[in-house]
Every structure is written in structure tokens, then in C-alpha cells.
Amino acid sequence: MLATYLNRTIPSYYKTMYLDGFEPWQILEAKRQEMRSKFFDEETDYEVHFTSEIKVK
């Protein structure tokens, strides 16, 4: 919640953010937000299957 408040002025990521005077941490946070939105917007369901085997000698 605090992070959202502090990052409210950071725009969406674009390649030339450093030329506009954004700090490295702001550019990184913008990229993280972009990656999070892409991940959570996907409609793909992931399935994980585990198989274990125990052998006694």
C-alpha cells in the first residue's frame, strides 16, 4: 500500500525513461509493473504435477 502510494507518479515503462530524468529505481519499478501486468493478464492456466517414487533395498 505504501509502495503504491510512493510509485503513483511513475509512468508506464518506455525505453528512453533515463533521458527524461527518471532514477534507476523508478525505471526498474516501471518495468516490474509492466511484467506483473503481463503475467496476471494472461488467461493461461498452469498445471503442476509431482511424481515421487520410493524404493527400498
C-alpha positions as CSV (number, residue, x, y, z in Angstrom):
1,M,0.0,0.0,0.0
2,L,2.8,2.4,0.8
3,A,4.7,1.3,-2.3
4,T,1.7,2.0,-4.4
5,Y,1.4,5.5,-2.9
6,L,5.1,6.2,-3.4
7,N,5.1,4.9,-7.0
8,R,2.0,6.7,-8.1
9,T,3.9,9.3,-10.2
10,I,5.9,6.7,-12.1
11,P,4.5,6.2,-15.7
12,S,4.4,3.0,-17.7
13,Y,7.8,1.8,-18.8
14,Y,9.3,3.0,-22.1
15,K,12.9,2.6,-23.4
16,T,14.0,6.2,-23.0
17,M,12.9,6.9,-19.5
18,Y,16.6,7.6,-18.5
19,L,16.6,10.5,-20.9
20,D,13.6,12.1,-19.2
21,G,15.4,12.1,-15.8
22,F,13.9,9.1,-14.1
23,E,16.1,7.5,-11.4
24,P,17.2,3.9,-11.9
25,W,14.9,2.6,-9.2
26,Q,11.9,4.3,-10.9
27,I,12.8,2.7,-14.2
28,L,13.1,-0.7,-12.6
29,E,9.8,-0.3,-10.8
30,A,8.1,0.7,-14.1
31,K,9.4,-2.4,-15.7
32,R,8.3,-4.6,-12.8
33,Q,4.8,-3.2,-13.0
34,E,4.8,-4.0,-16.8
35,M,6.0,-7.5,-16.2
36,R,3.4,-8.1,-13.4
37,S,0.5,-6.8,-15.5
38,K,1.6,-9.1,-18.4
39,F,1.8,-12.1,-16.2
40,F,-1.5,-11.6,-14.4
41,D,-3.4,-10.6,-17.6
42,E,-2.6,-13.9,-19.3
43,E,-5.6,-16.3,-19.3
44,T,-3.3,-19.3,-19.3
45,D,-3.8,-21.9,-16.5
46,Y,-0.7,-23.6,-15.3
47,E,-0.7,-27.1,-14.0
48,V,2.0,-28.7,-11.9
49,H,2.3,-32.4,-11.5
50,F,4.6,-34.0,-9.0
51,T,5.5,-37.7,-9.1
52,S,7.5,-39.3,-6.3
53,E,8.9,-42.8,-6.1
54,I,10.4,-44.6,-3.1
55,K,12.5,-47.7,-3.5
56,V,13.5,-49.8,-0.5
57,K,16.6,-52.1,-1.0
